[in-house]
Amino acid sequence: MAVDGPVVQVRGEAYREVPPELARFAVTAKARDRDREATLTRLAERAAAVRVLLDSSEPVVARRETGDLRVRPETRRSGERVVAWHGSVTTTVTVTDFTALGELMLRLADQDQVEVAGPWWELRPDSPAHREARHAAITDALLRAREYAEALGARVTSLIELADAGPGDRPVFARAAYDGGGGAPELELDPQPQTVQAAVQARFTISDPVLG
């Protein structure tokens, strides 16, 4: 598009730290035995115990997804003779009530042959924080354009182009692992602030500069 008159091009940016809205952690039930059927039976029992505990915590648990089922043979270093079978199944749990998060993770970690890893702090995909950062980036671009124009004795007259320039939002994760079967560990589960960033490229027309 042809543009008459001078043009200023700027980059607008916004950076925010906001409280997390979600916490995710993983629960893995494990089993090992020389007999394959015994391994599968123990694994099913331990996974069922995890489900029962999560069922009793439904007001706290916003979402759970079970996946990553693994069953593998353990063989001797030489040959294919199977000496044991290993099984594991992992459930990812999403929590929005952070006040009950530590207690829930400890209760799960106290189960027999259960590992708990996490939490990972996140924002919701549709969090208002993303929109607020984009709006702030546009405001920053307009402010910069006006500053450049004023330095030239001119003023911003119209917008030519506005484009998202990234970078995207960068969630902050914190991870710790707990194995069941021991004493209750001390947990520090202070929610970690999440970084939200937005950037835009903008082109504006300005009035004729006053030079000299």
Secondary structure, DSSP 4 states (H G I P E B T S, - for coil): ----S-EEEEEEEEEEEE--SEEEEEEEEEEEESSHHHHHHHHHHHHHHHHHHHHTTTTTEEEEEEEEEEEEEEE-SSSS-EEEEEEEEEEEEEES-GGGHHHHHHHHHTSTTEEEEEEEEE--TT-HHHHHHHHHHHHHHHHHHHHHHHHTT--EEEEEEEEE-----B-----EEEETTSPPPP---PPPPEEEEEEEEEEEEEPPP---
